[in-house]
């Protein structure tokens, strides 16, 4: 199994060496994909890769960067989707406005959830967030006057922009793509900021972070709020994309799928969520005829990844991390010498 991990490390090193070129190629290919594969089915798969990847990336902020154990992503997803559906069908608001409003509503719920749990971690936090997700689903199922109950909300209007109606899968693909790019850009800036460094210090050692003056509780809440905002925002685009939502779309299976994507792709990395989403969604299409047995394949894949490459497909091994750190120290030393 070492050759597999070594090959992934080689690919990662090559990517980091030519990062800007690889990103440019990736963006160009992403733009061209719907033109090369214009079919609705293929574009639908690409859409799922993007919105699940963005959702897994948002969960990665909570689980990967700040080191918490959140299993409530399906709840935030439901909040964002239902907020958009209600505002669009009952108040006639545009999806573009609803993206922001859905993110804010979901972010508020994230803050409310994080407040009483900021002193918890590990399995205790996981149980509470899992319960939160199920409570949201049950509320959506039974609050008939607002959510439609078992009938759900149908005929969610498609978004328009300057008279152009986004009605086909390839149209939504570009919306999901733009949202994913904005998410990656914002998250990269946040992770490299003081807030991101505080998140990672909490992840590595809460006691040490606290002794250095980091307000652990406050930064835990910010990680929940940031992650919940983006899950709600992606949910706001998902609602008109499927044009009909009900509580069955936001079961615990959704949360487990997103978590599986994150584990397989690699926690604590910007690209891990998209890599994991690509793997899981590709397997879903390949194993569609197997029904629920595909979850057995997911479980086996997670076990293999945890055994062969615990840091995930896109994660860096210890040797790579050591090499990157050594290279950074060398660059800093050279810079100081030039200044002197």
CORWOHU-V611997 format. One line per field, one symbol per residue. ss: DSSP state (A for helix, B for strand, O for the rest). phi: phi as a letter, one per 30 degrees, with the letter a starting at -180 (. if undefined). burial: I if it has 16 or more other ideal C-beta (glycine too) atoms within 10 Angstrom, else O. A space follows every 50 residues. Layout:
ss->???
phi->???
burial->???
This chain:
ss->OAAAAAAAAAAAAAAAAOAAAAAAAAAAAAAAAAAAOOOAAAAAAAAAAA AAAAAAAAAAAAAAAOOOOOOOAAAAAAAAAAAAAAAAAAOOOOAAAAAA AAAAAAAAAAAAAAAAAOOOOAAAAAAAAAAAAAAAAAAAAAOAAAAOAA AOBOOOOOOBBOOBBOOOAAAAAAAAAAAAAAAAAAAAAAAOOAAAAAAA AAAAOAAAAAAOOOOAAAAAAAAAAAAAAAAAAAAAAAAAAAOOBOAAAA OAAAAAAAAAAAAAAOOOOOOAAAAAAAAAAAAAAAOAAAAAAAAAAAAA AAAAAAAAOOOOOOOOOAAAAAAAAAAAAAAAAAAAAAAO
phi->.deddddddddddddddbedddddddddddddedddbddddddddddddd dddddddddddddddcidbcccdddddddddddddddddcbidddddded ddddddddddddddedcdccaidddddddddedddddddddcdddccihd dibchddddbbhidcdbcedddedddddddddddddddddddcddddded ddddaddddddcjddeddddddddddddedddddddddeddciabbdddb ddeddddddddddddkdibddedddddddddddeddceddiddddddedd ddddddddbedjdcdcdddddddddddddddddddddddd
burial->OOOOIOOIIOOIOOOOOOOOOOOOOOOOOIOOIIOOOOOOOIIIIIIIII IIIIIIIIIIIIIIIIIIIIIIIIIIIIIIIIIIIIIIIOOOIOIOOIIO IIIIIIIOIIOOIIOOIIOIIOOOIIOIIIOIIIOIIOIIIOOOOOIIOO OIIOOIIOIOOOOOOIOOIIIIIIIIIOIIOOIIOOIOOIIOOOIIOIII IIIOOOOOIOOOOIOIOOIIIIIIIIIIIIIIIIIIIIIIIOOOIIIOII OOOIIIIIIIIIIIIIIIIIIIIIIIIIIIIOIIOOOOOOOOOIOOOIOO IOOOIOOOIOIIIIIIIOOIOOOOOOOOOOOOOOOOOOOO
